[in-house]
Amino acid sequence: MVIGALVISLYIFVLAMFVGFEVITKVPPTLHTPLMSGANAISGITIVGALTVAVYGELTAATALGGLAVLFATINVVGGFLVTDRMLRMFGRRDR
């Protein structure tokens, strides 16, 4: 029973990777940064969920995966904010 659920979850994960790759490759470069800002909001939600799993889970693989999710989502959010800030500075008024 557990193996069947694992296979189905793996199947859904692989399909999501292919769909995500196809969607991202079709995005024009002018829309990349605004979409990245939206992805930062989703990563913020991921951080909250991962913190919940890491804190309230028992000392198991779920805790380790929650900690890894917090780390990677934090890197994504910080990097996204840096890129968004750089983009906004490009469109700002230049003071001399």
Backbone bond lengths (Angstrom), bond angles and torsions (degrees), N, CA, C in turn:
res aa  C-N    CA-C-N  psi(-1)  N-CA   C-N-CA  omega(-1)  CA-C   N-CA-C  phi
1 M - - - 1.455 - - 1.528 110.00 -
2 V 1.324 117.90 -42.75 1.465 121.16 -179.57 1.521 110.26 -68.85
3 I 1.323 117.48 -37.06 1.458 121.17 -179.49 1.528 109.83 -66.02
4 G 1.319 117.93 -38.13 1.464 121.34 177.71 1.517 111.51 -62.72
5 A 1.324 117.07 -42.52 1.463 120.58 178.08 1.523 111.11 -66.82
6 L 1.339 116.51 -36.13 1.458 120.56 178.05 1.526 111.02 -66.05
7 V 1.319 116.89 -41.82 1.462 120.84 179.51 1.521 110.40 -65.47
8 I 1.306 117.65 -42.73 1.467 121.01 178.49 1.524 110.37 -64.12
9 S 1.329 117.22 -42.97 1.466 120.37 178.48 1.522 111.15 -63.55
10 L 1.315 117.71 -41.42 1.459 121.60 177.67 1.523 110.91 -64.72
11 Y 1.308 117.52 -40.38 1.461 122.86 177.57 1.532 110.53 -61.02
12 I 1.318 117.42 -46.09 1.462 121.59 178.81 1.522 110.38 -64.35
13 F 1.323 117.61 -39.75 1.462 121.44 179.01 1.528 111.19 -62.45
14 V 1.331 116.96 -44.87 1.474 120.54 179.84 1.529 110.34 -65.22
15 L 1.309 117.74 -42.46 1.465 120.37 176.59 1.527 111.60 -61.71
16 A 1.317 116.85 -41.34 1.472 120.53 178.43 1.524 110.93 -63.77
17 M 1.331 117.63 -36.35 1.462 119.98 177.51 1.523 110.57 -63.70
18 F 1.339 117.50 -45.60 1.464 120.01 179.93 1.524 111.65 -64.48
19 V 1.323 117.29 -44.39 1.464 120.33 179.35 1.523 110.21 -64.35
20 G 1.319 117.99 -43.73 1.461 121.34 178.44 1.509 112.20 -60.96
21 F 1.323 117.49 -42.26 1.464 121.29 178.61 1.524 110.71 -62.74
22 E 1.311 117.07 -43.93 1.463 120.67 -179.76 1.526 111.47 -65.57
23 V 1.311 116.92 -40.39 1.463 120.07 179.86 1.526 110.86 -67.24
24 I 1.323 117.55 -43.94 1.460 121.20 -176.50 1.523 111.33 -68.74
25 T 1.323 118.05 -36.47 1.464 118.93 179.77 1.521 112.42 -70.14
26 K 1.315 118.29 -17.80 1.469 121.44 179.49 1.536 112.67 -89.85
27 V 1.325 118.36 -5.19 1.465 121.53 -178.33 1.522 109.54 -79.56
28 P 1.346 117.95 126.49 1.466 119.50 177.16 1.531 110.96 -68.70
29 P 1.325 117.25 152.28 1.471 120.59 -177.61 1.533 114.04 -57.91
30 T 1.327 117.76 -28.89 1.474 119.33 -178.97 1.522 112.30 -69.36
31 L 1.306 117.50 -21.70 1.466 120.66 179.85 1.522 113.03 -97.49
32 H 1.327 117.23 -3.22 1.456 119.84 -173.72 1.526 112.26 -62.75
33 T 1.339 117.07 -48.65 1.466 119.51 -175.58 1.524 112.78 -67.71
34 P 1.355 120.37 -42.95 1.474 117.80 175.67 1.529 113.05 -61.61
35 L 1.325 116.86 -37.14 1.461 118.62 177.05 1.521 111.37 -67.88
36 M 1.322 116.39 -32.51 1.459 120.67 177.68 1.528 110.35 -65.35
37 S 1.320 116.58 -37.13 1.461 119.78 177.51 1.525 110.72 -63.99
38 G 1.321 116.27 -38.63 1.467 119.38 176.14 1.521 111.68 -66.84
39 A 1.316 116.11 -35.80 1.462 119.87 178.21 1.524 110.81 -66.78
40 N 1.343 117.14 -29.22 1.464 119.63 176.86 1.525 110.88 -63.90
41 A 1.313 116.75 -37.19 1.466 119.69 178.08 1.529 110.22 -64.92
42 I 1.321 116.13 -40.61 1.466 119.81 178.12 1.526 110.40 -65.81
43 S 1.326 117.44 -38.63 1.465 120.14 177.64 1.520 111.15 -66.29
44 G 1.319 116.63 -32.42 1.472 119.61 174.74 1.520 111.24 -62.23
45 I 1.321 116.51 -40.18 1.465 120.53 176.74 1.526 109.82 -66.37
46 T 1.320 116.51 -37.84 1.469 120.94 176.95 1.517 110.93 -61.35
47 I 1.326 116.59 -40.28 1.473 120.16 178.93 1.518 110.63 -61.61
48 V 1.322 117.05 -43.84 1.470 120.04 -179.83 1.526 110.46 -63.14
49 G 1.333 117.03 -45.31 1.461 120.20 179.10 1.513 112.70 -64.61
50 A 1.340 116.33 -41.14 1.461 120.19 -179.59 1.526 111.16 -68.38
51 L 1.319 117.19 -37.45 1.466 119.75 175.80 1.521 110.86 -62.72
52 T 1.328 116.44 -39.53 1.465 120.12 178.54 1.525 110.33 -62.20
53 V 1.329 116.62 -44.61 1.473 120.22 179.76 1.523 110.30 -66.11
54 A 1.336 116.55 -42.75 1.464 120.08 -176.72 1.524 111.87 -67.49
55 V 1.316 117.38 -36.42 1.466 120.52 -175.72 1.523 111.69 -82.25
56 Y 1.331 117.56 -45.43 1.453 120.12 -173.21 1.522 113.46 -93.41
57 G 1.318 117.83 -6.46 1.459 120.21 177.80 1.522 110.48 -79.32
58 E 1.315 114.82 159.83 1.458 119.09 173.47 1.520 108.59 -74.85
59 L 1.305 116.40 170.85 1.458 120.55 -179.29 1.531 108.42 -75.18
60 T 1.318 115.12 81.35 1.463 121.49 -178.06 1.518 109.33 -135.80
61 A 1.315 113.88 -166.28 1.469 119.53 177.15 1.525 110.57 -64.49
62 A 1.334 117.80 -30.42 1.462 120.64 179.38 1.525 110.68 -63.23
63 T 1.308 117.28 -37.77 1.461 120.62 178.11 1.527 110.60 -66.75
64 A 1.318 116.36 -43.34 1.470 120.02 178.94 1.522 110.78 -64.92
65 L 1.325 117.54 -43.68 1.467 120.29 178.10 1.521 111.60 -66.41
66 G 1.327 116.93 -36.25 1.464 120.15 175.48 1.517 111.64 -62.76
67 G 1.323 116.51 -41.83 1.465 120.38 177.44 1.524 111.96 -64.30
68 L 1.333 116.74 -41.71 1.464 120.29 176.63 1.523 111.26 -64.25
69 A 1.328 116.85 -40.18 1.465 120.46 178.59 1.521 110.88 -63.32
70 V 1.330 117.14 -39.76 1.467 120.47 177.23 1.530 109.59 -62.17
71 L 1.318 117.19 -45.32 1.460 121.12 -179.27 1.529 111.58 -60.87
72 F 1.330 117.19 -51.77 1.461 120.21 -176.35 1.531 112.11 -68.38
73 A 1.321 117.68 -38.43 1.468 119.71 178.73 1.524 110.54 -67.78
74 T 1.329 117.70 -35.25 1.466 120.42 177.55 1.521 110.67 -66.36
75 I 1.325 117.10 -41.76 1.465 120.32 176.59 1.524 110.18 -61.07
76 N 1.328 116.49 -41.94 1.459 120.76 179.68 1.531 111.52 -64.18
77 V 1.316 117.26 -44.01 1.465 120.71 -178.72 1.528 110.57 -65.52
78 V 1.320 117.65 -47.01 1.469 120.44 -178.91 1.522 110.61 -63.30
79 G 1.318 117.58 -46.06 1.461 120.41 178.37 1.514 112.10 -62.20
80 G 1.315 116.83 -40.35 1.467 120.54 178.47 1.517 112.38 -64.71
81 F 1.324 116.37 -40.82 1.468 118.69 178.42 1.526 111.23 -66.83
82 L 1.322 117.21 -36.55 1.467 119.77 177.78 1.528 111.07 -64.76
83 V 1.320 116.89 -43.17 1.463 120.15 179.02 1.525 110.56 -66.90
84 T 1.330 117.49 -41.86 1.464 120.75 179.02 1.523 110.52 -63.73
85 D 1.323 117.66 -41.52 1.468 120.65 178.44 1.522 110.69 -63.01
86 R 1.310 116.10 -41.14 1.471 119.78 178.58 1.525 110.83 -63.38
87 M 1.335 116.46 -41.37 1.462 120.23 178.48 1.521 111.43 -63.64
88 L 1.307 116.62 -42.90 1.471 119.97 -179.71 1.523 111.33 -66.55
89 R 1.323 117.27 -34.68 1.468 119.62 176.47 1.524 111.56 -66.74
90 M 1.329 117.33 -30.16 1.467 120.15 177.98 1.525 111.49 -65.08
91 F 1.337 116.57 -33.59 1.453 120.58 -178.43 1.527 113.24 -92.72
92 G 1.319 116.78 -4.63 1.468 120.85 -179.67 1.521 112.29 -76.24
93 R 1.316 115.18 169.64 1.449 121.07 178.41 1.517 109.77 -74.98
94 R 1.300 115.92 138.84 1.467 120.06 -179.89 1.513 108.93 -89.98
95 D 1.313 116.43 122.96 1.467 122.26 175.31 1.501 108.90 -97.09
96 R 1.328 116.11 130.43 1.464 119.35 -179.85 1.494 111.32 -112.72
